[in-house]
Amino acid sequence: MFCTNCGQKLPDDSRFCTNCGAQLGAAPPKVEPVKSEPVYNGTFSVKQEEGSNRCCVSELGAVKVYEYKKDLSTNPLSAMFAYYASEMNIRKRQVWIELKDDSYRLQAGAMQMMVGNIAVKSDVKDVGDFLGKMVKSVVTNESAVKPLYSGSGTLILEPTYKHILLVNPSDWDGGIVMEDGMYLASSGDIKIDMQSRSNFSSALLGGEGLFNTKLAGDGVAVLESSVPYDELMEITLENSVARIDGPYAVAWSGSLEFTVEKVNDSIISSAATGEGLVNVYRGTGKILVAPIDDLGEQKAIENTSSSNANPDSQSASKAGTALKLINSFLDD
């Protein structure tokens, strides 16, 4: 038999093409009509087509998150990986912000394009302010300078494979504190600050640093997460305590006291239970936890993507091997 997509000769019992990744015998994809009405904003318009492949998946205030269900701009060598990536919810996502005589602050380098009457300025006031922001950037893993975009128009951010969380810090007691590297954007009236651990020993024992980024105020905050919202568990405390073994809390209320402690007052008891140090949150507030996140797997992906080998040749080799295994599995 031959592949109907690329013409590659294949064994008669193949389910997938080992050359292009096409599913053999599958019905052609259904083409859905798309919306082509331009979005008008004052003196310009932006035509944003929504249909079977691109759609708005979340919205809060002036912020919308668009998701591309499939990477249609792929090539034959990476088509198989793009297909299975989309099936596992590994998709490109993009943030659109509509400004109407207001402002938004972005992580440095996050802007892809801006349309309309939008002015950009640095949030650095003087040399002292810059040095202070440099210190914050070192301890929180965020950019030192977060440019402020003001006016009326449309801001489009760089696409990302990470998941986008839209939150209002005022919904969190004392603002929202997040893990390093999660900040992407926020409305201009939201205050960006640092929050330290409750005691110095927390940083030494936990190995996770002394400070975290904190957002406070009424507005929209855009966060990047390696875990989708569907896999996050929200814990609400009412003058209570939560102990979490490992760095699985991605965000928490600023009102909570955060320390690192032994799971038991007795060192011998801690050793006997197999649990050593845990992150402890006390007080009233909320915690977002990723209970099934595999941090080691994420690190492996990062290491693989930084390989010096030719990416196209790697994709071609892995594609053929993976599809042969799939065909063999389906036959069993």
C-alpha positions as CSV (number, residue, x, y, z in Angstrom):
1,M,0.0,0.0,0.0
2,F,1.0,3.6,-0.4
3,C,0.4,6.7,1.7
4,T,-2.4,8.8,0.3
5,N,-0.7,11.9,1.6
6,C,3.0,11.6,0.5
7,G,3.0,8.5,-1.7
8,Q,5.4,6.5,0.6
9,K,5.3,2.8,0.1
10,L,4.3,1.0,3.3
11,P,3.4,-2.5,4.6
12,D,-0.2,-3.4,3.9
13,D,-1.1,-3.5,7.6
14,S,0.2,0.0,8.5
15,R,-2.0,2.3,10.4
16,F,0.2,5.4,10.1
17,C,2.7,6.6,7.5
18,T,6.3,6.3,8.8
19,N,7.3,9.2,6.4
20,C,4.8,12.0,7.0
21,G,2.8,10.8,10.0
22,A,-0.6,10.7,8.2
23,Q,-3.2,8.4,9.6
24,L,-4.0,5.9,6.9
25,G,-7.7,5.4,5.9
26,A,-8.8,8.4,8.0
27,A,-11.6,10.7,6.8
28,P,-10.5,14.1,5.6
29,P,-10.8,16.8,8.3
30,K,-14.0,18.7,8.5
31,V,-13.5,22.3,7.6
32,E,-15.5,24.7,9.8
33,P,-16.5,28.2,8.7
34,V,-14.4,31.0,10.3
35,K,-15.4,34.4,11.6
36,S,-13.8,37.1,9.5
37,E,-15.3,40.2,11.0
38,P,-12.5,42.7,11.7
39,V,-12.1,44.0,15.2
40,Y,-12.3,47.8,15.0
41,N,-10.6,50.0,17.6
42,G,-10.6,53.7,16.8
43,T,-8.4,54.3,13.7
44,F,-7.5,50.8,12.8
45,S,-8.9,47.3,12.5
46,V,-7.5,43.8,13.1
47,K,-8.9,40.8,11.4
48,Q,-8.7,37.9,13.8
49,E,-10.1,34.7,12.3
50,E,-11.6,32.2,14.7
51,G,-12.6,28.8,13.6
52,S,-11.7,25.2,13.9
53,N,-8.0,25.8,14.6
54,R,-7.8,29.1,16.5
55,C,-10.2,30.2,19.3
56,C,-10.4,32.2,22.5
57,V,-10.1,29.9,25.4
58,S,-10.2,32.4,28.3
59,E,-10.9,36.1,28.9
60,L,-10.7,38.5,31.8
61,G,-11.3,42.2,31.4
62,A,-9.3,43.5,28.4
63,V,-7.3,40.3,28.1
64,K,-8.0,37.4,25.8
65,V,-6.1,34.2,25.4
66,Y,-6.1,32.5,22.0
67,E,-5.1,28.9,21.4
68,Y,-4.0,27.2,18.2
69,K,-5.3,23.7,18.3
70,K,-2.8,22.5,15.7
71,D,0.5,23.8,14.3
72,L,-0.6,24.2,10.7
73,S,2.7,25.8,9.7
74,T,4.7,22.7,10.3
75,N,6.9,20.8,7.8
76,P,6.9,17.1,6.7
77,L,9.7,16.1,9.1
78,S,8.0,17.5,12.2
79,A,4.4,16.9,11.2
80,M,4.0,13.7,13.3
81,F,5.4,15.4,16.5
82,A,3.2,18.5,15.9
83,Y,0.1,16.2,15.5
84,Y,0.7,14.2,18.7
85,A,1.7,17.4,20.6
86,S,-1.6,19.0,19.8
87,E,-3.4,15.8,20.9
88,M,-1.6,16.1,24.3
89,N,-2.6,19.7,24.7
90,I,0.9,21.0,23.8
91,R,-0.3,24.0,21.8
92,K,0.7,27.5,21.0
93,R,-1.1,30.2,23.0
94,Q,-1.2,33.9,22.5
95,V,-2.3,36.8,24.7
96,W,-4.2,39.8,23.2
97,I,-4.7,43.0,25.2
98,E,-7.1,45.7,24.2
99,L,-6.1,49.1,25.6
100,K,-8.7,51.8,26.0
101,D,-6.9,54.9,27.4
102,D,-5.3,52.7,30.1
103,S,-2.0,50.8,30.5
104,Y,-0.4,47.4,30.9
105,R,3.0,46.3,32.1
106,L,4.7,43.5,30.3
107,Q,7.6,41.2,31.0
108,A,10.6,42.5,29.0
109,G,10.6,41.0,25.5
110,A,7.1,39.6,25.7
111,M,5.6,42.0,23.1
112,Q,5.2,40.7,19.5
113,M,3.3,43.6,18.0
114,M,1.2,46.6,18.9
115,V,-1.4,48.4,16.8
116,G,-2.8,51.9,17.5
117,N,-1.8,54.9,19.5
118,I,0.3,53.2,22.2
119,A,3.3,54.8,23.9
120,V,6.0,52.7,25.6
121,K,8.1,53.8,28.5
122,S,10.5,52.2,31.0
123,D,9.3,51.8,34.6
124,V,12.8,52.9,35.8
125,K,12.6,56.2,37.7
126,D,16.3,56.8,38.5
127,V,19.6,55.0,39.1
128,G,18.6,53.9,42.6
129,D,15.3,52.5,41.3
130,F,17.2,50.6,38.5
131,L,19.6,49.0,41.0
132,G,16.7,48.0,43.2
133,K,14.9,46.4,40.3
134,M,18.2,44.6,39.3
135,V,18.3,43.1,42.8
136,K,14.7,42.0,42.6
137,S,15.3,40.4,39.2
138,V,18.1,38.3,40.6
139,V,16.2,37.0,43.5
140,T,12.8,36.5,41.7
141,N,14.0,35.3,38.3
142,E,12.0,38.1,36.6
143,S,13.2,40.8,34.2
144,A,14.6,43.9,35.9
145,V,12.7,46.3,33.7
146,K,9.0,45.8,32.8
147,P,8.0,48.3,30.1
148,L,4.7,50.1,30.5
149,Y,2.4,50.3,27.4
150,S,-0.2,53.1,27.6
151,G,-2.9,54.5,25.2
152,S,-5.5,52.9,23.0
153,G,-4.9,50.0,20.7
154,T,-4.1,46.3,20.6
155,L,-1.2,44.6,22.2
156,I,-0.3,41.1,21.0
157,L,2.2,39.1,23.0
158,E,4.7,36.5,21.8
159,P,3.2,33.0,21.4
160,T,4.1,30.4,24.1
161,Y,3.6,26.7,24.7
162,K,3.0,27.4,28.4
163,H,-0.5,27.7,29.8
164,I,-1.9,31.1,30.5
165,L,-3.6,31.9,33.8
166,L,-5.7,35.1,34.2
167,V,-6.3,36.2,37.8
168,N,-7.3,39.3,39.7
169,P,-4.9,39.8,42.7
170,S,-7.7,41.5,44.7
171,D,-9.5,38.1,44.8
172,W,-6.6,36.8,46.8
173,D,-6.1,37.8,50.5
174,G,-3.1,40.2,50.6
175,G,-2.5,39.8,46.8
176,I,-1.1,36.8,45.0
177,V,2.5,35.5,45.4
178,M,3.9,33.3,42.6
179,E,6.7,31.0,41.8
180,D,9.7,32.4,39.9
181,G,9.3,33.1,36.2
182,M,5.4,33.0,36.1
183,Y,4.8,36.8,35.6
184,L,3.9,37.8,32.0
185,A,1.8,40.9,32.2
186,S,-0.5,43.0,34.4
187,S,-2.7,46.1,34.2
188,G,-0.9,49.3,35.1
189,D,-2.5,49.8,38.4
190,I,-1.3,46.5,39.8
191,K,1.7,46.9,42.1
192,I,4.6,44.5,41.6
193,D,6.7,43.8,44.7
194,M,8.6,41.0,46.4
195,Q,7.6,38.9,49.4
196,S,10.2,37.2,51.6
197,R,9.9,34.0,53.5
198,S,8.8,34.3,57.1
199,N,12.2,33.3,58.3
200,F,15.7,33.1,56.9
201,S,16.0,29.4,57.7
202,S,13.2,28.7,55.3
203,A,15.4,29.6,52.3
204,L,18.4,27.7,53.7
205,L,16.4,24.6,54.5
206,G,14.2,24.6,51.4
207,G,16.8,25.6,48.9
208,E,14.2,27.7,47.0
209,G,15.4,31.3,47.7
210,L,14.2,34.0,50.0
211,F,11.9,36.0,47.8
212,N,9.0,35.6,45.4
213,T,7.1,38.0,43.1
214,K,4.0,39.5,44.6
215,L,1.1,41.3,42.8
216,A,-1.4,43.4,44.6
217,G,-4.3,45.6,43.5
218,D,-7.5,45.4,41.5
219,G,-6.9,44.5,37.8
220,V,-5.8,41.7,35.5
221,A,-2.6,39.7,36.0
222,V,-1.4,37.3,33.3
223,L,0.7,34.4,34.5
224,E,2.5,31.6,32.6
225,S,2.3,28.1,34.0
226,S,3.8,24.8,32.9
227,V,0.7,23.2,34.3
228,P,-2.8,23.7,32.8
229,Y,-5.5,25.1,35.1
230,D,-7.5,21.8,34.8
231,E,-4.6,20.1,36.7
232,L,-4.3,22.8,39.4
233,M,-5.9,22.2,42.8
234,E,-7.1,25.2,44.7
235,I,-6.8,24.9,48.5
236,T,-8.7,27.4,50.7
237,L,-7.5,27.9,54.3
238,E,-9.5,29.5,57.1
239,N,-7.1,30.1,59.9
240,S,-5.6,26.7,59.1
241,V,-2.4,25.2,57.9
242,A,-1.2,23.2,54.8
243,R,2.0,21.2,54.5
244,I,3.2,20.4,51.0
245,D,6.2,18.1,50.4
246,G,7.9,19.6,47.4
247,P,7.7,22.7,45.2
248,Y,4.2,22.0,44.0
249,A,2.5,25.2,45.1
250,V,2.7,27.6,42.1
251,A,0.8,30.5,43.7
252,W,-0.6,31.5,47.1
253,S,-2.2,34.4,49.0
254,G,0.1,37.1,50.3
255,S,-1.6,36.9,53.7
256,L,-0.3,33.4,54.3
257,E,2.7,32.8,56.4
258,F,5.2,30.7,54.4
259,T,7.9,28.7,56.1
260,V,9.9,25.5,55.6
261,E,9.8,23.1,58.5
262,K,10.4,19.5,59.6
263,V,7.3,17.4,59.1
264,N,7.6,16.5,62.8
265,D,9.2,18.3,65.8
266,S,11.4,15.2,66.4
267,I,14.2,14.6,63.9
268,I,14.0,10.9,64.6
269,S,10.2,10.8,63.9
270,S,10.8,12.8,60.7
271,A,13.4,10.3,59.5
272,A,11.1,7.3,60.5
273,T,8.2,8.6,58.5
274,G,10.4,9.1,55.4
275,E,9.5,12.8,55.2
276,G,12.0,15.5,56.0
277,L,11.3,19.2,55.2
278,V,8.0,20.5,53.9
279,N,6.6,23.8,52.8
280,V,4.2,25.1,55.4
281,Y,1.4,27.7,54.7
282,R,-0.5,29.2,57.7
283,G,-3.4,31.6,58.0
284,T,-6.3,32.5,55.8
285,G,-6.0,32.5,52.0
286,K,-5.7,30.3,48.9
287,I,-3.0,28.0,47.4
288,L,-2.8,26.8,43.8
289,V,-1.1,23.4,43.8
290,A,0.1,21.3,40.9
291,P,-0.3,17.8,42.5
292,I,0.7,15.7,39.5
293,D,3.4,18.0,37.9
294,D,6.6,16.1,36.9
295,L,9.3,18.6,37.3
296,G,12.0,16.1,36.2
297,E,10.1,15.5,32.9
298,Q,10.0,19.3,32.2
299,K,13.8,19.4,32.8
300,A,14.4,16.5,30.4
301,I,12.4,18.3,27.7
302,E,14.5,21.5,28.2
303,N,17.7,19.4,27.9
304,T,16.5,17.7,24.8
305,S,15.6,21.0,23.1
306,S,19.1,22.4,23.7
307,S,20.8,19.6,21.9
308,N,23.4,20.5,19.3
309,A,22.2,17.9,16.9
310,N,20.3,18.8,13.7
311,P,16.6,19.2,14.7
312,D,15.2,18.1,11.4
313,S,17.3,14.9,11.3
314,Q,16.4,14.2,14.9
315,S,12.7,14.6,14.1
316,A,12.9,12.4,11.0
317,S,14.6,9.6,12.9
318,K,12.3,9.7,15.9
319,A,9.2,10.1,13.8
320,G,9.9,6.9,11.8
321,T,10.8,4.9,15.0
322,A,7.8,6.1,16.9
323,L,5.3,5.4,14.1
324,K,6.7,1.9,13.6
325,L,6.2,1.2,17.3
326,I,2.6,2.6,17.1
327,N,1.8,0.4,14.1
328,S,3.3,-2.7,15.9
329,F,1.3,-1.9,19.1
330,L,-2.0,-1.5,17.2
331,D,-1.5,-4.9,15.5
332,D,-1.0,-6.7,18.8
